[in-house]
Structure formats: C-alpha cells, structure tokens
Amino acid sequence: MNMILDKAHLTPPDPYPSRKSSEVCILKRCDPVVYSEYDAACPLTQEQVESYDKNGFLMLPEMFTQEEVALLTEEMERMRRNPMIAKRKETITEPESQSVRSIFSVHQLSPLFSRLATDQRLMNIIRFILGDDLYIHQSRLNYKPGYRGKEFNWHSDFETWHVEDGMPRMRALSASITLTENFEYNGPLMLVPGSHQYYIACVDGTPEDNYKSSLKRQEYGVPDDIALSTLVNEGGIVTATGKPGSVILFDCNTMHGSNSNISPFPRSNAFFVYNAWSNRLETPFSDHQPRPEYIASRQATAPLKAGSLTDPS
C-alpha cells in the first residue's frame, strides 16, 4: 500500500496527529484491536475474534428477539414524535428538512435504551474486546427515514473523537443495533475491511463549534479521494445488512459511511459508543473547546454495570 508512513519513525507527543498539515497522510495504527486473549470463557468464537481483529468489524445476526425489537421500536417512535424531545439540543434534523436525523444521549433520555446499552449480551462481548471496564462515550438513535434520509460521509470516528474530544488511544468501539431491516438499498452502514489498521491524518482546519454542522453533514476530518481509494483498493467495501435485532460492532478507527435513503423503507438503528475506562477523554488534540457532554461524555463517575434489557430492576 502506498502513501503509508511507518509510525516507528515518528515520535510526536500525539501518536495520532491530524488536521495539522495541508496534506492528507496515512499512518499505521500503533494500538491493539482486541485487548484480551481468547480462551474457552470468551463470549465470541475464536473465528469471530479473529475476524474482528482482521477486518475491524463483526456482524452478529438477530442478537435481540423480535419482542425486544418491538419494544425498542415503539420507544424510538415515541421519542421521534415527542415535541419536547424535538426541541432539545440532543435532537439533530436532516440538513435540508426538519425530519429527525438523530437523537443523541439516548441512554440518558430513555430508561429502555439505557438498559439496552448495558445489556449483558453486549457488555460481555465489548468488555472482552476492549479488555477493560466501560463507559458510554456517545449514544444516539439514527433514523434515516425513507425517501429523505441523507448520507453520512466516509470517516473514521476516532479521528474526530481524538481531535475534537480528546480520546487518547484506539480503545473504543461502536455497537449499532438494527431496529428496522437494513437492506442493501435503504442506506445501510458500509465498512472498509482492514481500514482500522491505518489512520488518516486529515488536512488542517476545524471551524469553531464544528459539531453544529458536522452532525448534519460532516465536511472536516474526512479522508480525501486518494486516501479513501487507497484503503478501498486494499480492503474493498462491505455492506452491513441484516434483520432487526442484529448488532454490528466496529472498531473506533474503521472507515465507514452510508448512502442516502431514497427507498420507501426507513433504516433506523440504535448506536452506542463504548470507551475503555482507562481511555477516558483528555484535553482535545486541537485548539478548540471540547464538544458538549451529550456528544462526548466527560462526566462518567463509574464504569457501567451489566444488566438486562427486559429487567428494570
């Protein structure tokens, strides 16, 4: 693969510099992907662990039952229709309409989604992968309605979380739980296998309060065409389709995006970002103020405790 610099020759205080140059650069990852050693007690198969380590993502079909999905879908729609939630800062609309695009901090706004975030089926797997206690860095509902749900540009989440939030290292992952069927034609998540092993140092420039526009359409901290083509030519593109109740786990540095949804069928997912307790946020690796708490949590006082989606106790 061309364009790649060996990190062994770089010794800056920031292991993942970005938005500090006029040119895009591809750097090799210098952190593990899976932080635990496989054994018989692992909640995944050895094949699944090796696949996640190699590709940077793992699809787990129908982890949650259709009865559980029905409860979550009802709650998701209730929140979308709630005029009080529509007025909150956590609610993001589509760039060219007032259709709800995302509701952030959903685990704080809904007891049901809070229980989903801490369900032991998820927690056991993620604690194994990250090898640490966990907290929620970010959560949201992504609606992407039929006919008008807009795209999410190609990006690595870690680049933004590092530069704008101050996440020190690549010891975080995202869990996307499908609440509607994700077809090939309704704007599903697309991922580049193996891209998590390379860090795209993006071009300089981040406006103040960039999150106010980037949550609608991301324009900063995204790869240029040459860098993206380099990763895709190496790894290809996988489309994450699946039935409701499925889970897509992907590393914080995996390149991903999604197309607009011009089909009649909505593509709605619950999305939780788990960060290792030892990897809590520092000062952002930029000259800007940290993003708000509902986008990047700094106030967690204790690690998450595993529970059950269907047991409120």
C-alpha positions in Angstrom: 0.0 0.0 0.0 1.5 3.4 -1.0 1.2 6.7 0.9 1.8 5.0 4.2 4.4 6.1 6.8 5.8 3.8 9.3 4.9 5.0 12.8 8.3 3.8 14.1 9.9 6.8 12.5 7.6 9.3 14.2 7.9 10.4 17.8 5.5 13.2 18.4 3.7 13.6 21.8 0.5 12.9 19.9 0.5 9.4 18.4 -2.3 10.3 16.0 -1.8 13.9 14.7 -4.5 15.2 12.4 -5.7 18.5 10.9 -2.2 20.0 11.3 -1.0 19.9 7.7 -2.1 20.9 4.3 -1.8 17.3 3.1 -3.5 14.1 4.0 -1.2 11.4 5.3 -1.9 7.7 6.1 -0.2 6.4 9.3 0.0 2.9 10.7 -2.1 2.1 13.8 0.0 1.7 16.9 -2.6 0.2 19.3 -4.1 -3.3 19.6 -7.5 -4.1 18.2 -8.5 -6.9 20.6 -7.2 -6.3 24.1 -8.0 -9.7 25.6 -6.6 -13.2 25.0 -9.0 -15.8 23.6 -10.0 -18.6 26.0 -12.9 -21.0 26.5 -14.8 -18.4 28.5 -14.8 -15.9 25.7 -18.4 -14.8 24.7 -17.3 -15.0 21.0 -15.9 -17.9 19.0 -12.3 -17.8 18.1 -13.2 -17.3 14.4 -15.3 -14.2 15.4 -12.5 -12.8 17.4 -10.0 -13.3 14.6 -12.5 -11.8 12.1 -13.0 -8.7 14.2 -9.2 -8.3 14.7 -8.6 -8.6 10.9 -11.5 -6.7 9.5 -12.2 -4.1 12.2 -15.9 -5.1 12.5 -18.2 -8.0 13.3 -21.8 -8.7 12.4 -24.0 -10.6 14.9 -27.3 -11.6 13.4 -30.5 -11.2 15.5 -28.9 -10.9 18.9 -32.1 -9.4 20.3 -35.5 -11.0 19.9 -38.4 -9.7 17.8 -40.3 -9.0 21.0 -37.4 -6.9 22.3 -37.1 -5.1 19.0 -40.8 -4.3 19.1 -40.4 -2.6 22.5 -37.4 -0.6 21.2 -39.1 0.4 18.0 -42.1 1.7 19.9 -39.9 3.7 22.2 -37.9 5.0 19.2 -41.1 6.2 17.5 -42.4 7.8 20.7 -39.2 9.8 21.1 -39.3 10.9 17.4 -42.9 12.2 17.8 -42.4 13.8 21.2 -42.5 17.6 20.7 -40.4 18.2 23.8 -37.6 15.9 22.6 -37.8 17.6 19.2 -36.9 20.9 20.8 -33.9 19.6 22.8 -30.3 20.2 21.8 -29.7 16.5 21.5 -32.1 16.3 18.5 -30.5 16.8 15.1 -32.6 17.3 12.0 -31.7 16.5 8.4 -29.6 19.2 6.6 -32.5 20.2 4.2 -35.6 19.4 6.3 -36.9 19.2 9.8 -37.1 15.4 9.7 -35.3 13.9 12.8 -31.9 12.6 11.7 -30.5 11.7 15.2 -31.3 11.9 18.9 -28.1 12.0 20.9 -27.6 10.9 24.5 -30.5 8.4 24.1 -29.3 6.3 27.0 -29.8 9.4 29.2 -33.2 10.3 27.8 -34.8 6.8 27.8 -34.7 4.1 30.6 -35.3 1.4 28.0 -32.4 2.5 25.8 -30.3 2.8 29.0 -31.0 -0.9 29.7 -30.2 -1.7 26.1 -26.8 0.0 26.4 -25.9 -2.1 29.5 -27.5 -5.4 28.4 -25.1 -8.2 29.3 -25.2 -9.7 25.8 -23.5 -6.6 24.5 -21.4 -5.8 27.6 -19.8 -9.2 27.9 -18.5 -9.1 24.3 -17.3 -5.5 24.4 -15.5 -5.9 27.7 -13.7 -8.8 26.2 -12.7 -6.9 23.0 -11.6 -3.8 24.9 -10.1 -5.7 27.9 -11.4 -3.1 30.4 -14.3 -1.6 32.2 -16.6 0.5 30.0 -18.5 3.7 29.9 -20.7 5.3 27.2 -18.8 7.9 25.2 -21.7 8.7 22.9 -25.2 7.3 22.1 -27.8 8.1 19.6 -30.8 7.0 17.6 -30.2 7.3 13.8 -33.5 7.4 11.9 -32.6 7.8 8.2 -36.3 8.0 7.1 -37.4 6.7 3.7 -37.2 9.0 0.7 -35.3 11.7 2.5 -32.7 10.3 4.9 -29.3 11.8 3.9 -25.9 10.2 3.7 -23.1 10.0 6.3 -19.8 10.8 4.6 -16.8 8.4 4.8 -14.9 8.9 8.1 -13.1 7.2 10.9 -14.8 8.1 14.2 -11.6 8.0 16.1 -10.2 10.9 14.1 -13.0 13.2 15.3 -13.0 11.7 18.8 -9.3 12.2 19.1 -9.0 15.7 17.6 -12.3 17.3 18.8 -13.0 15.3 22.0 -9.5 14.3 23.3 -9.9 10.5 23.2 -6.2 9.4 23.7 -6.0 6.0 22.1 -7.8 3.5 19.9 -9.5 1.6 22.7 -13.2 2.2 21.9 -15.8 0.6 19.6 -19.3 1.2 18.3 -22.3 -1.1 18.5 -25.1 -0.4 16.0 -28.3 -2.3 16.8 -30.7 -2.6 13.9 -34.3 -1.6 14.7 -35.5 -1.9 11.2 -34.3 -4.3 8.5 -31.1 -2.9 6.9 -31.4 -3.7 3.2 -28.8 -3.0 0.5 -31.0 -0.2 -0.8 -32.1 1.8 2.3 -28.7 3.4 3.2 -27.1 0.7 5.4 -23.7 1.1 7.0 -20.8 0.5 4.7 -17.4 -0.5 6.1 -13.9 -0.9 4.6 -12.3 -4.1 5.9 -8.8 -3.7 7.3 -9.0 0.1 7.3 -8.8 0.2 11.1 -5.1 -0.6 10.8 -4.4 2.8 9.1 -5.1 6.3 10.5 -6.0 9.1 8.1 -4.3 12.3 9.2 -6.7 14.8 7.6 -6.0 18.3 6.3 -5.8 21.3 8.6 -8.8 23.3 9.6 -11.7 22.9 12.0 -14.2 25.7 12.5 -15.3 26.7 16.0 -18.4 24.7 17.1 -17.9 22.4 14.1 -20.3 19.9 15.6 -23.3 22.1 14.9 -22.9 21.5 11.2 -20.9 18.2 11.2 -23.7 16.3 12.8 -25.9 17.2 9.8 -23.2 16.8 7.1 -19.5 16.1 8.0 -17.0 18.1 6.0 -13.9 18.2 8.2 -11.9 15.2 9.4 -12.9 13.2 6.4 -10.4 11.4 4.0 -9.7 12.8 0.6 -10.4 10.8 -2.5 -6.9 9.4 -2.8 -6.6 8.2 0.8 -10.0 6.6 0.6 -9.3 4.9 -2.7 -6.0 3.6 -1.2 -8.0 1.9 1.7 -10.8 0.6 -0.5 -8.4 -0.8 -3.1 -6.7 -2.7 -0.3 -9.8 -3.9 1.6 -12.9 -3.4 -0.5 -16.3 -2.4 0.9 -18.7 -4.5 2.9 -22.4 -3.5 3.3 -23.8 -4.4 6.7 -27.3 -5.7 6.0 -29.4 -7.6 8.5 -32.7 -8.3 10.2 -34.0 -6.2 13.1 -32.2 -7.0 16.3 -28.9 -7.6 14.7 -25.7 -6.0 16.0 -22.8 -4.5 14.1 -19.7 -4.0 16.2 -16.9 -1.9 14.6 -13.6 -0.5 15.8 -13.3 3.2 16.5 -10.9 3.6 13.6 -12.8 1.6 10.9 -13.5 3.7 7.9 -17.3 3.7 7.3 -20.2 5.7 5.8 -23.6 5.3 4.3 -25.6 6.4 1.3 -28.8 8.4 1.2 -32.0 6.5 1.6 -34.2 7.1 -1.4 -36.1 3.9 -0.8 -39.6 3.9 0.9 -38.1 1.9 3.8 -36.6 3.7 6.9 -33.3 2.5 8.2 -33.2 3.1 11.9 -30.5 2.0 14.3 -29.6 2.5 18.0 -25.9 3.4 18.3 -23.7 3.2 21.3 -20.0 4.1 21.6 -18.2 2.2 24.4 -14.9 3.6 25.5 -12.4 1.8 27.9 -12.5 3.3 31.4 -8.7 3.7 31.2 -9.1 5.7 27.9 -11.3 8.5 29.2 -11.1 11.8 27.5 -8.3 14.3 27.9 -8.0 17.8 26.5 -8.9 17.8 22.8 -5.9 17.3 20.5 -6.8 20.7 18.8 -7.1 24.3 19.8 -10.9 24.2 20.3 -13.1 23.7 23.3 -14.5 20.2 23.9 -17.7 19.2 22.3 -20.8 19.2 24.6 -21.4 16.4 27.1 -24.3 14.9 25.1 -21.9 14.3 22.1 -18.8 13.3 24.1 -19.2 12.3 27.7 -16.7 13.5 30.3 -18.8 13.2 33.4 -19.0 9.4 33.9 -18.1 8.7 37.5 -18.1 4.9 37.5 -17.9 2.1 34.9 -21.1 0.6 33.5 -22.7 -2.4 35.3 -24.1 -5.1 33.1 -27.9 -5.7 33.3 -30.8 -6.8 31.2 -32.9 -5.1 28.6 -36.1 -6.6 29.8 -35.4 -6.3 33.6 -35.8 -2.8 35.0 -34.6 -3.9 38.5 
